[in-house]
Amino acid sequence: MTAQFEGLTKEKHADIKIDDNKNIQATENQHLLPLCVDEFSAACHSYPIVFVKNSETGQFQPVALLSTETQKNNFFQDGNWVAEHLPRCVLVPPFVLIADEKDPEQRYITLNTQSNAIASEGRALFENGEETDYLKSKKELLIQHTNMSGLTAEFCKLLSLYDLLVPTSLTVKAEGQEDKTIDGIFIIDEKKLPNLTQEITSAIQAKNFFLPIYSQLLSLSRTKLLAPKA
């Protein structure tokens, strides 16, 4: 279904309700989900964090790795998300923050009117012509996510600039089954970290990026959770 975005207003969308469970259920067949850099320290205890590269733009994106198989999510079971950390990108839809074409400093919220999260039963956006607490919390989440998406792009650009990302394969062993190998991913090159120049160290420290760097490396210990379920 093609997305159709409209600027969110109480006049147009007074009766709209959102069911966040629909967003969570939509992850059932997703083996990768985007992460923002501020999520790494929480996410690293739940699943591996790796980077994928856009073949057209050459840009990197950090993602939660959820399975060894496409169209499958090991952390969605019996209709529920079972990992400790739920990527923020799951709860942002059906909203998108858009910059005004005439004044980029101004941003406004749009609603995807074709989203499956819009439901007859759910959380109301407006009551008696006023924003609900639910909508206010969604707006705060959306602003945080948009800002952190920008910081994440800076993080990936810095890692790429200083050649700190290396292609790798992850092998997942499952008892009684063939080993599964995950290719086409990148991780931070741990071997280079002890020998960083002062210039690079200062650049990383200036953005407080050492925490997500080590969180990404720590997350690789969760690779075993990607083993196919018997």
C-alpha positions as CSV (number, residue, x, y, z in Angstrom):
1,M,0.0,0.0,0.0
2,T,1.4,3.4,-1.1
3,A,2.0,5.8,1.8
4,Q,0.0,9.1,1.6
5,F,1.1,11.8,4.0
6,E,-1.0,14.7,5.2
7,G,-0.1,17.5,7.6
8,L,-1.6,16.5,11.0
9,T,-4.4,18.8,12.1
10,K,-7.2,18.5,14.6
11,E,-9.7,19.5,11.9
12,K,-8.7,16.6,9.5
13,H,-7.8,14.0,12.0
14,A,-10.0,14.5,15.0
15,D,-11.3,10.9,14.9
16,I,-8.0,9.1,14.1
17,K,-6.8,6.4,16.5
18,I,-3.5,4.6,16.5
19,D,-2.8,1.0,17.5
20,D,0.9,0.6,18.2
21,N,0.6,-3.1,18.3
22,K,0.0,-3.1,14.5
23,N,3.5,-1.5,14.1
24,I,5.0,-4.2,16.3
25,Q,3.2,-7.0,14.4
26,A,4.6,-5.6,11.2
27,T,8.1,-6.6,12.4
28,E,7.3,-10.3,12.2
29,N,8.8,-10.7,8.7
30,Q,11.7,-8.2,9.1
31,H,15.2,-9.5,9.8
32,L,16.7,-6.0,10.0
33,L,15.5,-2.9,11.7
34,P,17.2,0.5,11.7
35,L,18.7,1.8,14.9
36,C,19.8,5.3,16.0
37,V,23.1,5.8,17.7
38,D,21.6,6.7,21.0
39,E,19.9,3.3,21.2
40,F,23.1,1.2,21.0
41,S,23.8,1.0,24.8
42,A,20.3,-0.4,25.4
43,A,20.0,-2.5,22.2
44,C,23.4,-4.2,22.6
45,H,22.1,-6.6,25.3
46,S,19.2,-7.8,23.0
47,Y,20.6,-8.6,19.6
48,P,23.7,-7.9,17.3
49,I,24.1,-4.4,16.0
50,V,25.8,-4.3,12.6
51,F,26.0,-1.8,9.6
52,V,24.7,-2.2,6.1
53,K,25.8,-0.2,3.1
54,N,23.6,1.4,0.6
55,S,25.0,0.2,-2.8
56,E,23.8,3.3,-4.6
57,T,24.8,6.0,-2.1
58,G,27.7,4.3,-0.3
59,Q,26.2,5.4,3.0
60,F,26.1,3.2,6.1
61,Q,23.2,2.5,8.3
62,P,23.3,0.7,11.7
63,V,20.6,-2.0,12.1
64,A,19.4,-4.5,14.6
65,L,20.1,-8.0,13.2
66,L,17.1,-10.1,14.1
67,S,17.6,-13.4,12.2
68,T,19.8,-15.4,9.9
69,E,17.0,-15.6,7.4
70,T,15.2,-12.9,5.4
71,Q,11.4,-12.5,6.1
72,K,12.0,-13.7,9.7
73,N,12.4,-12.1,13.1
74,N,13.6,-14.3,16.0
75,F,12.4,-11.7,18.5
76,F,8.8,-11.7,17.4
77,Q,7.1,-14.7,18.9
78,D,3.5,-15.6,19.5
79,G,2.4,-12.2,18.4
80,N,4.7,-10.3,20.7
81,W,8.0,-8.6,20.7
82,V,10.2,-10.5,23.1
83,A,13.6,-8.7,23.1
84,E,14.3,-6.3,25.9
85,H,14.8,-3.4,23.5
86,L,12.3,-2.4,20.9
87,P,13.9,-0.2,18.2
88,R,12.4,3.2,18.3
89,C,11.7,3.2,14.5
90,V,8.9,0.7,15.2
91,L,6.9,3.1,17.3
92,V,7.4,6.2,15.1
93,P,5.0,5.3,12.3
94,P,2.6,6.5,11.1
95,F,4.1,9.9,11.7
96,V,7.0,11.7,9.9
97,L,8.5,15.0,10.7
98,I,8.9,17.2,7.6
99,A,10.9,20.3,7.1
100,D,9.1,23.3,5.6
101,E,10.2,23.9,2.0
102,K,10.2,27.7,2.5
103,D,11.8,27.6,6.0
104,P,13.9,24.5,6.8
105,E,14.1,25.6,10.4
106,Q,10.4,24.9,10.7
107,R,9.2,21.3,10.9
108,Y,5.7,19.9,11.0
109,I,4.2,16.5,11.6
110,T,2.6,14.5,8.9
111,L,0.5,11.4,9.1
112,N,0.5,8.4,6.7
113,T,-3.2,8.0,6.2
114,Q,-2.6,4.6,4.6
115,S,-0.8,3.1,7.6
116,N,-2.0,-0.2,9.1
117,A,-1.5,1.4,12.5
118,I,-4.6,3.5,12.0
119,A,-7.4,1.5,13.6
120,S,-11.0,1.7,14.8
121,E,-9.8,0.9,18.3
122,G,-6.6,2.4,19.6
123,R,-5.2,5.6,21.1
124,A,-6.9,8.9,20.2
125,L,-4.9,11.8,18.9
126,F,-7.4,14.5,19.8
127,E,-10.1,14.8,22.5
128,N,-12.4,17.8,22.7
129,G,-10.3,19.6,20.1
130,E,-7.1,19.2,22.1
131,E,-4.0,17.0,21.7
132,T,-4.1,13.9,23.9
133,D,-1.2,13.0,26.1
134,Y,-0.6,10.1,23.7
135,L,-0.1,12.5,20.8
136,K,2.1,14.7,22.8
137,S,4.3,11.8,23.7
138,K,4.4,10.7,20.1
139,K,5.5,14.2,19.0
140,E,8.4,14.1,21.6
141,L,9.4,10.6,20.3
142,L,9.3,11.8,16.7
143,I,11.4,14.8,17.4
144,Q,13.9,12.7,19.3
145,H,14.0,10.1,16.5
146,T,14.5,12.8,13.8
147,N,17.3,14.5,15.7
148,M,19.0,11.2,16.5
149,S,18.7,10.1,12.9
150,G,20.8,13.1,12.0
151,L,23.4,12.3,14.7
152,T,23.5,8.7,13.5
153,A,24.3,9.9,10.0
154,E,27.2,11.9,11.5
155,F,28.4,8.8,13.4
156,C,28.4,6.7,10.2
157,K,30.1,9.4,8.3
158,L,32.9,9.7,10.9
159,L,33.4,5.9,11.0
160,S,33.6,5.8,7.2
161,L,35.9,8.8,7.0
162,Y,38.4,7.2,9.4
163,D,38.1,3.7,7.8
164,L,36.8,2.2,11.0
165,L,34.2,-0.1,9.4
166,V,35.2,-3.5,8.1
167,P,33.2,-6.0,6.1
168,T,32.6,-9.3,8.0
169,S,30.6,-12.5,8.1
170,L,28.9,-13.8,11.2
171,T,28.4,-17.5,11.7
172,V,25.6,-18.8,13.8
173,K,25.7,-22.3,15.2
174,A,22.5,-24.1,16.0
175,E,22.4,-27.5,17.6
176,G,21.4,-30.2,15.2
177,Q,21.4,-27.8,12.2
178,E,23.8,-26.5,9.7
179,D,25.7,-23.4,10.5
180,K,24.2,-20.2,9.1
181,T,26.5,-17.5,7.8
182,I,25.4,-13.9,7.5
183,D,27.3,-11.9,4.8
184,G,27.1,-8.3,3.4
185,I,27.4,-6.6,6.8
186,F,30.0,-4.4,8.4
187,I,31.2,-3.9,12.0
188,I,33.6,-1.5,13.7
189,D,37.2,-2.6,13.3
190,E,38.2,-3.3,16.9
191,K,41.8,-3.9,16.0
192,K,42.2,-0.2,15.0
193,L,40.9,1.3,18.2
194,P,44.0,1.0,20.3
195,N,46.1,2.8,17.6
196,L,43.8,5.8,16.9
197,T,45.6,9.1,16.4
198,Q,44.9,12.0,18.7
199,E,43.0,13.7,15.9
200,I,40.6,10.8,15.5
201,T,40.3,10.2,19.2
202,S,39.4,13.8,19.8
203,A,36.8,13.8,16.9
204,I,35.1,10.7,18.4
205,Q,35.2,12.1,22.0
206,A,33.7,15.4,20.8
207,K,30.5,13.6,19.8
208,N,30.5,11.1,22.7
209,F,30.8,8.3,20.1
210,F,33.0,5.9,22.1
211,L,29.9,4.5,24.0
212,P,28.1,3.4,20.8
213,I,31.4,2.1,19.3
214,Y,31.9,-0.2,22.2
215,S,28.2,-1.0,22.5
216,Q,28.3,-2.2,18.9
217,L,31.2,-4.5,19.6
218,L,29.6,-5.8,22.8
219,S,26.4,-6.6,20.9
220,L,28.1,-9.2,18.8
221,S,28.0,-11.6,21.8
222,R,24.3,-11.8,21.1
223,T,24.8,-13.4,17.7
224,K,23.9,-16.8,19.2
225,L,20.3,-15.6,19.6
226,L,19.9,-15.6,15.8
227,A,20.0,-19.4,15.7
228,P,17.0,-20.8,13.9
229,K,14.3,-22.0,16.2
230,A,13.7,-25.8,16.2
